[in-house]
């Protein structure tokens, strides 16, 4: 998966041979500089540019262009090279733009030789700068990483090279620009812009001899005044209608006359214009989509991605500040004369001050983004439909059994340590593609504050809340819940489901009842699979319930023998594809006697916790997200009211 970097963020490079692709929209020159361990460019021979495009281990373009491909072989670089800076600059004296603020934001991507993207970075925030360090490739513990830099220079290429400690930076920059100007002068001029179809006349050459000597056009067949002949198969004898000839130069309509174009989605709501210098006010449903539900779903995921990006940028900036302070302190302490006395003390204070300044800047940027995201969350949360909303949302007070399945379901909230006041809804697409595992064991620091029996009760409460939400968002009769409670220990938590009558049968208690439920669901999976694979879905037995099935299993593996465990694993693997889903409420330690036999079962389920726990990691950035389970407000009757409506709708549907 491609890592979309933000300024200051780094990412490991999986291989040494790479390409860096640049897309700028306007001709820019691309180059690279090599630096040693102290970050200094030793000479002009360590600069790759259009006048000298090849260095050991890298090659850049020979002239300015809107798109570039720079080739790198990091293993072929000299051992003294510890950093490679990829730079972009606008050529001067060519009549083109002179600052990056007047062009589209440049885009750079690090790719493998097969074209697969490793990381990408869009360089934003540039204004008067005419040169910029786009990326930095650097060694770290015998491996290479890439960092998004985006450091611009209003003084152009000369200022950029001088900042890297290169002697004669102005002369080299002038020579590079001269080489670029000469290359542009030798290049072939681009062809004139292609006119759109509607602006170009359709010109068909007339055949030779089509005009008489006087220049008049002879009458054509079908022209006015010529005799018209109907089709020989036309019993009415009426002449066939002839379309009038198209006017010279008129555009041709290529639209299929019998194909109705799909209506475009209604436009997303727009925010009122913001005050000068202030961010735009957030609006619920401002994302793309064909319905408000889809827009809100996409907007929630956009908030998740924005929070992941801004926190990743903050953490990377802090790491950069720590690394920089460490390097500066090492440089000071490497000189014995500066270890003792005022010089070393002053250097340490300067390094610490710079570190504090960098961290403060990163925190200010993070706080700005968090403020905007919190404002957006405050607008989006009240507008969410029931399937996306928390139990304390007023939308549940006006709940009605839906007529169709929603696109997603809320399983809880997610947040990061840097954003304690911001909760992102955790939405999962429907129908479920994998089962759920509510872990009733101790796994996090917060679990130590809760008694083991209380953890089991909380886990079952969470399972009931999830089951009630699933029942509420499906149309009447299209979702059925079965419960296995071998020891009857979850009677208190299951009271809302049992009292409302939404369960087709009482919870299964004892080994015999457990085996009966598993047998019936296993047979259902087998029948549906055979019908689907044989293309005979209409040949299912008349009494077979085709609704989605959810099996809640409490206190696993209590009450399960080897055959029951095998059937449970079969349901977890094969059930979701035919509408049979599993929700386990269990402590993995209780099933330790089975050893690795049950490892595939646990891996196939999405693990959730009954208390806040940072066990969920996204594969995009890699943050450890803290999951908070859904909670029904204390003293609220919303869960009972929703289940009563579901039960009443089922009775009417029978």
Beta strands, then each sheet from edge to edge (+ up, - down):
strand 1: 3-5
strand 2: 10-12
strand 3: 17-35
strand 4: 47-48
strand 5: 54-55
strand 6: 58-59
strand 7: 65-73
strand 8: 83-89
strand 9: 107-111
strand 10: 117-122
strand 11: 131-139
strand 12: 144-153
strand 13: 408-415
strand 14: 424-429
strand 15: 435-439
strand 16: 479-485
strand 17: 548-556
strand 18: 580-586
strand 19: 605-609
strand 20: 613-617
strand 21: 624-629
sheet 1: 1+ 10+ 9- 3+ 4-
sheet 2: 1+ 10+ 9- 3+ 7- 6+ 5-
sheet 3: 1+ 10+ 9- 3+ 8- 11+ 12- 2+
sheet 4: 14+ 13- 21+ 20-
sheet 5: 16+ 17+ 18+ 15+ 19+
end
